Amino acid sequence: MNNERIEKIKANLNGLGTKTGEMYTNQQLVDVLKEFQSALAKGVFEKTHAENLRDKDLLVHFEALAKEYGLDQTSTFLRLKRNLNNLGYTIGSYIKGLNGERVARKTLKLLSLDKSAKILYNVQLEDDDAEAEYDAIVITPYGMFVIEVKNWGSSVVITQDGILKKNDDREITYDLAGRMSIKQALLQEYIGDSFPEHYQSILMFPDESVTVENYYNGVLVCCGGGISYKIQEFTAGEDSLTSEQIMNIEQTIRAHHIIKKAPSPVNCNEIIEDYAVLMARIEEASAAQGKEETDIRTFEQEKDTDKTPITQQIKKLKTNSIPNAGWKKKITRVASAAAVAVPAFLGGLWFMKKL
């Protein structure tokens, strides 16, 4: 194995990926892991295409290379495959979580123009017993609204007990009632007596074509970008919060907001080690295969050169049998003499027979 090449590949990835023992926010984790994945892709694909690859493209192509050179069942490759799957899953799941904030910002654009309203995005609250993430909290004179964004499939069911289910064979469930009650409880705990009289939990699906079978009355459901209008419908009631109260609630929530950090679930150091070893082995196997193919082509060319046409072989044989013009003259004289001598000899035999 080419240890020098392995170290060079590892050096090219130095400083990339997450570090053991270091803590990251969700956004930091996504940014670092995406950069790391892109660097891995550049070692396997053409550089100009690497930035647009999905994680599955990287793994599928790398696995194809490993199979081509008989490395796909090695413990090194199997460990790398497991870690690359985890890398892709982690990036995808965290991006989905961050999309909740982006979608909320987009759909609440109209409401954000209302100067009497305050909107907080991506809030994290917790105490000794529970924690909760809020995609968006809207504080208005006519009430407070907590928005939960779910970018799920085309058909969902909310049971009477408040369990959200995907209406397919995957049996994915989410305790909507339980999670929203925790979010409300944490807000009540920190806001205290200033907690507004009018409070509403809203479940939003960004895709307006989603079909929702809702058998639970504790949460308002909204599909598509009409959530601002849904919230504005509550203005028909009597205002319960002054501008000063809205400002105090906003400041209280911000004061208790926690910038949550966690260690990376992806072992980037192990990925780098296995990736470097496999890339070096693939390069060696590819070079050896290329040399073998070159040797075969050379051998075939030499065989083709030796296959002289039969007419040339015959010509060569004739030339070797009659090397010069002198021999040709001697043969001609012998043939002429034979033409005279043979008839004469036969004539003599006939005459003697008559006697």
Order of alpha helices (4+ residues) and beta strands (2+ residues): alpha-beta-alpha-alpha-alpha-alpha-alpha-beta-beta-beta-beta-beta-beta-alpha-beta-beta-beta-alpha-alpha-beta-alpha-alpha-alpha
